[in-house]
Amino acid sequence: MGWLFLALAIFGFVAMNFIMKLGGLRGYASPFLTTSLFSFASLYCLLFLLFSHQPLNISGEIVWLAIAGGTAGAIAYFFFLRALDIGPYALTVSIYTLTFLNPVIFSIIFWGSPVTTWIALGIMCIIFGLILISLAGSKSEIKKRGLYTKWIIFLAASFCLTGIPQISQAAAVRLGRINLWFYLFLAFFSGSLIFLIFLILKKIPFPAGVLPFGACAAAGSVAGNFFLMRALTRLPEPVVFPINQAAPIMAAVFLSIYYFREKIRPLAFLGFGLALAGIIFLSLR
């Protein structure tokens, strides 16, 4: 069942990314899309929580893990957007896609997660594959003068903060019996508050047209996160997070070619092959 849960999680994240891409093509800025996504996702989780009639199993650890994960995830995404605005696209995306290393390294050091030869080889293949896909899918850009230090700071902050929601999910699962809908509601609600406060302080008007995209993308995000946490109950972190990070990017390559009609350099196909080989190696763990 662990592999089925992981496949469903990947499907949810692929749907989320696809809808967010459509919203971006319609001219809506990422902060609006993300605010709408987090808000609708928290609403969906609240409805599931109310109608599931499952015990909440509330504990201080779960509450703090959810709030920390949701808040850090929202801030990390904001910093990533700022880094993307001022730095080289290819290098920024390449580094950010490697954030799956945060929970992997954490689980190995602190939780003693086993690392077999197949797992190590799979992770290395996925790392190089993601780098090649990111490089091949980007256009060359000129580094803006005077902003290099800011780019480094934003990217480093985003990379480190992104590990918090990933580790939070894995830690919450390790606590034993938890109500996943309660955890996800707190996480998404905390993230939505961060973006809403930012938009209110900046006095930025919120476009109503972004709401359908946020509502649809939120469904994919909720499904992706729910099944990701279910997968973590059956599979180790060094297997779940690399595959969960690589597969949606690989799907994006196909969507960019066959749906959006974007041109992808041949280097992407080499990266796709390496990432696919990495997933196969991880399945042989």
Long-range contacts (C-beta under 8 A, 24 or more apart in sequence): 1-234, 2-231, 2-233, 2-234, 2-235, 3-231, 3-235, 3-283, 5-227, 5-228, 5-230, 5-231, 5-234, 6-227, 6-228, 6-231, 6-235, 6-240, 6-243, 6-244, 8-223, 8-227, 9-223, 9-224, 9-225, 9-226, 9-227, 9-228, 9-230, 9-231, 9-244, 10-224, 10-243, 10-244, 10-247, 10-248, 10-251, 11-220, 11-223, 11-224, 12-219, 12-220, 12-221, 12-222, 12-223, 12-224, 12-225, 12-226, 12-227, 13-220, 13-221, 13-224, 13-244, 13-248, 14-220, 14-247, 14-248, 14-251, 14-252, 15-216, 15-217, 15-219, 15-220, 15-223, 15-224, 16-217, 16-218, 16-220, 16-221, 16-224, 17-220, 17-248, 17-251, 17-252, 18-220, 18-255, 19-213, 19-216, 19-217, 19-220, 20-213, 20-217, 21-255, 21-260, 22-213, 23-210, 23-213, 23-214, 23-217, 26-209, 26-213, 28-207, 28-209, 28-210, 28-213, 30-81, 31-78, 31-81, 31-195, 31-198, 31-199, 31-204, 32-199, 32-206, 32-207, 32-210, 32-214, 33-210, 33-213, 33-214, 33-217, 34-74, 34-77, 34-195, 35-192, 35-195, 35-196, 35-199, 35-206, 35-214, 36-210, 36-211, 36-213, 36-214, 36-215, 36-217, 36-218, 37-214, 37-217, 37-218, 37-221, 38-70, 38-74, 38-188, 38-189, 38-191, 38-192, 38-195, 38-218, 39-188, 39-192, 39-196, 39-214, 39-218, 40-211, 40-214, 40-215, 40-217, 40-218, 40-219, 41-184, 41-188, 41-192, 41-218, 41-221, 41-222, 42-185, 42-188, 42-189, 42-191, 42-192, 43-218, 44-218, 44-219, 44-222, 45-181, 45-184, 45-185, 45-188, 45-222, 46-185, 46-189, 48-181, 48-222, 49-179, 49-181, 49-182, 49-185, 52-181, 54-179, 54-181, 55-179, 56-179, 56-182, 57-177, 57-178, 57-179, 57-182, 58-179, 58-182, 59-175, 61-172, 61-175, 62-172, 62-175, 62-178, 62-182, 62-183, 62-186, 63-186, 65-168, 65-171, 65-172, 65-183, 66-168, 66-172, 66-182, 66-183, 66-184, 66-185, 66-186, 66-187, 66-190, 67-186, 67-187, 67-190, 68-164, 68-165, 68-168, 69-164, 69-165, 69-168, 69-169, 69-172, 69-187, 69-190, 70-165, 70-186, 70-187, 70-188, 70-189, 70-190, 70-191, 71-190, 71-191, 71-194, 72-161, 72-162, 72-164, 72-165, 72-168, 73-161, 73-162, 73-164, 73-165, 73-187, 73-191, 74-190, 74-191, 74-192, 74-194, 74-195, 75-157, 75-161, 75-194, 76-157, 76-158, 76-161, 76-162, 76-164, 76-165, 77-158, 78-194, 78-195, 78-198, 79-154, 79-155, 79-157, 79-158, 79-161, 80-154, 80-155, 80-158, 80-162, 82-150, 82-154, 83-151, 83-154, 83-155, 83-158, 86-144, 86-147, 86-150, 86-151, 86-154, 87-143, 87-144, 87-147, 87-148, 87-151, 87-154, 87-155, 88-141, 88-143, 89-138, 89-139, 89-141, 90-134, 90-135, 90-138, 90-140, 90-141, 92-151, 92-155, 93-134, 93-137, 93-138, 94-130, 94-131, 94-134, 94-135, 95-155, 95-159, 96-155, 96-158, 96-159, 96-162, 97-130, 97-131, 97-134, 97-245, 97-249, 98-127, 98-130, 98-131, 98-159, 99-159, 99-162, 99-163, 99-166, 99-245, 100-166, 100-241, 100-242, 100-244, 100-245, 101-127, 102-159, 102-160, 102-162, 102-163, 102-166, 102-167, 103-163, 103-166, 103-167, 103-170, 103-237, 103-241, 104-237, 104-238, 104-241, 104-242, 106-163, 106-167, 106-170, 106-237, 107-170, 107-236, 107-237, 107-238, 108-238, 111-174, 111-237, 113-236, 113-237, 113-238, 114-236, 114-238, 115-238, 116-285, 118-281, 118-282, 118-284, 118-285, 119-238, 119-239, 119-281, 119-282, 119-285, 121-278, 121-281, 122-239, 122-242, 122-277, 122-278, 122-279, 122-280, 122-281, 122-282, 122-284, 122-285, 123-238, 123-242, 123-278, 123-282, 124-278, 125-274, 125-275, 125-277, 125-278, 125-281, 126-242, 126-243, 126-245, 126-246, 126-274, 126-275, 126-278, 126-279, 126-282, 127-278, 128-271, 128-274, 129-246, 129-271, 129-272, 129-273, 129-274, 129-275, 129-276, 129-277, 129-278, 130-245, 130-246, 130-249, 130-271, 130-275, 131-271, 132-267, 132-268, 132-270, 132-271, 132-274, 133-249, 133-250, 133-253, 133-268, 133-271, 133-272, 133-275, 134-249, 134-271, 135-267, 135-271, 136-264, 136-265, 136-266, 136-267, 136-268, 136-271, 137-252, 137-253, 137-256, 137-262, 137-264, 137-265, 137-268, 166-241, 169-225, 169-228, 169-229, 169-232, 170-232, 170-237, 172-229, 173-229, 173-232, 173-233, 180-226, 180-229, 180-230, 181-226, 183-229, 184-222, 184-225, 184-226, 184-229, 187-225, 188-221, 188-222, 236-285, 238-282, 239-282, 239-285, 242-278, 242-279, 242-282, 243-279, 243-282, 246-275, 246-278, 246-279, 247-279, 249-275, 250-275, 250-276
